[in-house]
Amino acid sequence: MRIFKFGGASVKDAEGIRNLVKVLKETGHDDTFLVISAMGKITNAMEAVVDAYFQDKSVLQTAIQEVIDYHAEILKGLFSNTQHPIFKEVQTLFDEVKGFLAWNKSPKYNFVYDQVVSYGELLSTTIVSAYLNEIGIQNTWLDIRNFIKTDSNYRDVSIDWEKTQLRVTQGLDKGKLYVSQGFIGSDENNFTTTLGREGSDYTAAILAYCLNAHSVTIWKDVPGVLNADPRYFEQSQLLNKISYREAIELAFYGASVIHPKTLQPLQRKEIPLLVKSFLNPKDPGTTVGKGEDIEPLVPCFIVKKNQVLMKLSSLDFSFIVEDSIGDLFKLLHDYKMKVDLIQNSAISFSVCVDNQFGRLEELLNHLKGKFKVVHHENVSLYTIRHFDSRSIDALQNGKEVLLEQRGKETVQLVVK
């Protein structure tokens, strides 16, 4: 079985879904599992619904209506018969969201987030599956929550591989075309969980591992894996081939084209990962697999924006010893700070983190009792793999470098 993953950009409107059909017709669709993300920027829109629920209920209905209107426009572009059952199915999904928000008693943001935001994927796959059946491409819609089982660490779960493997093995038949959701799973109480932002790639890898798949193809709006994100860098170049190891390095440093957790299950079973353009499906794209680290060998640029750089030093100029560093890492874990870079000397410890859960202020208040703390918000962390002097000079031009860390193949710069 092949696993095809289509992200939000590929199904952002009716034309995008028709293009998905074109891809399936050009590549064939027997023995294929489609993993589909929420449409367009709907994950952001569903997050706005959750924020309104907790912060300002006066705008909650408006936030929900925006999501309803977005999907209504796509339905209108795909189904000329307004009596088609899909309209009622979509309405039912929205009724479920509204019902949950009405009866929910949990004050826990992350729990509510997973129950609500997950409907983006349920909506997109329900619509795509119905459209494929409507035009004669028979498929089976699956609720992936019945297959991918996780713990209950909402918004950042770990997979229960044993239960997931058993359910996938027993529940799927070869030869069919399946349509299902990325990003979501369920815990032992059958509450919905999410795998982290951009987690649909990880869903594809989990399924590939459990099915011993032939390959995973991620369909993007770019020609493949590029050496730099064209949104932030003027010149970018297609990488024809990269090894699992190199792809893991790039993902670890923040390359957005591949989800960081995606590669490990594929590498374990040596399942090739293809990154291809949904606009030009016959182009070769990028192959990630065994072998040569990177082809062509060029510098690769990665940027993480909106980071926080903290420099901690002891109040009495004593050494920052192992016990102190251990305590620091525990605090970073407890306050859910994703660590992207660390650097320490005898009396100081610098760390660049992603404040994705918004707990920076709490952490700083805790740290200031024990350390002298200097911090910079809204900094950017640049990473260059396979750097040369020219690439570093180009990156530093016009920027204030707050911290630099250099290894044999990789240089990292924190800049304002």
Secondary structure, DSSP 8 states (H G I E B T S, - for coil): -EEEEE-GGGGSSHHHHHHHHHHHHHH--TTEEEEE--STTHHHHHHHHHHHHHH-GGGHHHHHHHHHHHHHHHHHHH-S-TTSHHHHHHHHHHHHHHHHHHH-----HHHHHHHHHTHHHHHHHHHHHHHHHHTT---EE--GGGT-BB-S-TTS--B-HHHHHHHHHHH--TT-EEEEESSEEE-TT--EEE--TTTHHHHHHHHHHHHT-SEEEEEESSSS-BSS-TTT-S---B-SEEEHHHHHHHHHHT-TTS-TTTHHHHHHTT--EEEEESSSTTS--EEEESS-SEES---EEEEEEEEEEEEEEETTS----HHHHHHHHHHHHHTT-EEEEEEE-SSEEEEEEE-TTS-HHHHHHHHTTTEEEEEEEEEEEEEEET--HHHHHHHHTT--EEEEEE-SSEEEEEE-
